[in-house]
Amino acid sequence: MKLLKSILRTLLYIAVMCAFTVLLIVISGANLSDALSKFANGIWGTKLNIGEVFVKATPLMLTGTACALAFRTGFFNIGAEGQFYIGAVAAAAAALRLPLPGMLRLAVAFIAGFLAGGIWALIAAGMKLRFKSSEIIVTIMLNYISVNFLAMAVRTFLKDPKGTLPYSEKLDPALVLSKLVNGTRIHTGILVALACAFIVWFIIDKTSWGYQMRVVGFNPRAAQCSGISVSKSVIRASLLSGGIAGLAGVIEVLAIQKKLLEGFSSNCGYTGVLIALLASNKPQFVPVVAIIYAAISSGAATMERQTSVPSAMVNILIGSLVIGVLLKKYFDSRREGVLK
Amino acid sequence: MLETVFTWSFLTALLSSGVRMAMPLLYAGIGETVSEKSGIVNIGMEGVMLSGAFFAYVGMVFTGSAGAGIAAGILGGMLISMLLALVCVKGKQNQTVCGLALNTLALGITGFGYKMMCNAGVSGQVGIIKVVPIPLLSKIPVIGEAFFTQDILTYAAYILSILCFVFYRYTRTGLSMASIGENPMAADAASIPVEKHQMIACAVNGIMGGMGGAYLIVAQVGLFSDNMTAGRGYIALAAVILGRYNPFGVVLASLLFGVANAAQIRFQLLGTGIPMQIFAMLPYVITLLALLLTSGKSREPKALGTPYIRGKR
């Protein structure tokens, strides 16, 4: 019954969003059926397009999972964007500069990216626990610091010695993550992303660590009173969450960009926050939401190229969807008499 | 290189452009101070500013007057901040979630609207307002040119910061609005209208944030571009913390951020070997250090970000 209700509610949201999409297309003055067919074409028109949806969804699955884990523990990690970049820099440094044989170097790049992202998030956790600083502000500051750090890295110690532009040299082809499906760009990174979502789901729902994290997220004082260490849970959650967001950066460098450059996250750190929220902070739903988001934004990008409908439509849809979910919660609690 | 840097004209120009770059942050920072003092943290300040910038641009394109542009910018800012008020003050929902969603929403609305204007061929450069030197004061060396040879919106920002300081320090309403951020239950018991004051605080947040965005169009660039606020809303949040929730502190913090940004651009033009991202990074590092150093003595409102529900413990 409960499951049926939640499925019905999700369908209702989807219906409202579809109606809203149609409305926006009409507002923009494009031919509706033409625009919709371009939209659909962008998603499943060719094999390559279908592949692109999954390519786009891969980093979003990771940042979404990272945020979901942190939010469940009551650690408001807005810093996936920064952890993504720090992870990418660490992985690129390891992949480009370490004198190790191929596979070992790849493994070290992954570990370095995970640790760098995790430690980056740990700074915010430490400041929250020790100095009661708002982790929201700290992670936002760290985002900007890491964007600038990356900009510095590609101009100094990771710059291509032969080039003049702020890029690193190309990665050794042996290190590039292999393709999974021929004729698309889908790569093995998506397996890592799915595995992370599964592992985080397992940790949160099936282990005592996860139980402690959930209690801390729900009511830290109650957790403390019943002998659960708030700081241990927050530290574990931040390390894991930052690490997973860092892996998103690692995978984008190793599979898609194949070198280090600026601004390649396309905001997937911030989008991850919204994806986690739309998945009700449940890692098992994150991959689905990420794929839907990636599909909508691929469709909208094609639509923008071929018709007059702006692709910014996606941001309107996602933003109003989250606001709509919040308003629904408000009306629910009003009906139950919690609020007036 | 050093002899180019340490000349009065260089320093004056640096400070002067620092002041200009500080203005959007100052407006938004004051707006955010007002809402945070009443316990509402608006992470959506970025969206408020972006919406303010866009609607100011729309206003100027269609009327050609800066006044109409500013008015439209204010309304654009309020559009976003009042949505936050509806969801978080009335609806008591999570402010961070709502703020982030509003940022995305504003990015969407402005991007969509601007693209449609471009498609319709009604976009183009609009004229920016003139610099009006203040007689006498503008003759002071260095400071005169930096602070008193600016546009009218800059002077308005000085006055608004002073008004904001006076409001919280010396008026009864100011005190009651700040008390909500400290202890809404006690404020409610003292028959202070908590929700009403929080709504007003959100409105002021939108007005000031909208002005901050409008300043970019009306006084600096004269042309909208996608995501043109580029993180200034988040920097304004940092300016509030660094300024320790005091309007004058916010002025100083915004100036620091503005000058650091101006320095970054100027030094880049000089073409030294040092990567200038160090300067760009500096404001954020300073904010983090400030958070560390002021811990324990923090002025942060005690009930910041927690929704107040009457009768709930």
Interface residues (C-beta under 8 A of the other chain):
Chain A: L24 I27 S28 G29 F76 I78 M127 R130 F131 K132 S133 S134 I136 I137 V138 I140 M141 L142 Y144 I145 N148 F149 A151 M152 R155 T156 Y270 V273 L274 L277 E304 S308 P310 S311 A312 M313 V314 N315 I316 L317 I318 G319 S320 V322 I323 L326 L327 K329 Y330 S333 V338 L339
Chain B: V41 I43 L83 L86 V87 K90 G91 K92 Q93 N94 T96 V97 C98 L100 A101 L102 N103 T104 L105 A106 L107 G108 I109 T110 G111 F112 K115 M116 N119 D226 G231 Y234 I235 L237 A238 I241 P275 Q277 I278 A280 M281 Y284 V285 T287 L288 L291 L292 S295 G296 S298 E300 L304 G305 I309 K312
